[in-house]
Amino acid sequence: MEQERRREPRFEFVASAEVLSESAGTRLVARISDISVSGCYVDTINPLTDGTPVRLKILTETRVIEARATVVYSHTHLGMGLVFGQVLAKSQDVLQNWLPAAS
């Protein structure tokens, strides 16, 4: 049985995402399937490799958050888990408001 490594509970949450890896020169348009205060899961058939630093935008119909993040694990043809690094100040409140709505 795999041990749970997440620091924070995750909530089902569906939103659009843009993931930019400047080092790889890659921009992905994808979908978020769950979110927590410390990270999210991005559904994409072309996940980036573990350890890749990215700039992330998560978009709903009415709100957007921006954050720096790092790929902590990837599943080929399925997606990748991201841990948030620096969440922009204007995005902190939006993220906090999404969490209760997602539960």
N, C-alpha and C positions, 0 to 999 in steps of 0.2 A: 504494500500500500504506500503510495507516494505521500510524503508529508506536506501539509499546507505551508507554503512559504510566504504568503501574502501578509503584509502588516495591517492592512485595512480591509474591511468587508467590501466586496464588489456588488454592484447593482446592475441588473439588466438595464441597458440604455442604448437606444438606437439613434444615431446621428451620422451625418456626413463628416468626412475627415479629409484633410490634405496633409500629407507627410512629405517633408522636404529633407533629403540628405544632401547637404552641400558637398561632403567629401566624396560621395559616390556620383554626384550629379544627377540624382534621381528625384522625381516628384511623383508621388502616388496619390491618386484619388481613390478613397476607400470608404469603409463604413466602420463605425464604432459599434461593438455589440455589448460591452459592459464597461463600467467606469467605477473608480473609487477616488478617494481624496489623493491617493499617491500614484495612480496610473490607470491604464485602460487596455482593452484588447482591440486590435485593429484587424478586421476581416479583409484579407487581400490574398490573391493567388500568387503574388510575387513579394513575399516578405523580405525585409532587409536582414542582414546577418546580425547575430548577437553582438552587442557592444557598439552598434552604429549610433552615433549621436544624430538627432533629428530636430527639426522645428515642426511643431504640430499645430494645426488649426482644427478645432471641432466646431461644427456648425449645425444649429437647429434652424427652424423657420424664423426664430426671433432673436437668437443669441449666438455669439461666437466667443470661443476662448482661444488663447494662444499660449503655447508653452514650449520650452525646450524639454526634450525627453531623450531617453536612451532605450534601445531595443534590449530587453533582458532575455527574451527567448523567442524563437520563431518555429512555426510549423509549416513545412513546405506545402504550398498550394492551399493553405487555410488562413494563416494570419500570423500576427506577432503581438507579444505583450510588451507594453511600454511602461517605463517608470518615469514619472514626471521629475524634471529637474527644477528649473526656474519657471514658475507660472507667473505670467505678467500680472502686475497688481490689479489692473482693471478686470482681469479674468478670474481672480480669486473668488469674488462674490458670486459670479455666475456659476462657477464650479460648485460652490457650497449650496447654491440654490437648486442645482440639478440633482444633487444627491438625495434629498428627501423625496423629490418628485419621482425619482427612479425606483424607490423602494415600494 
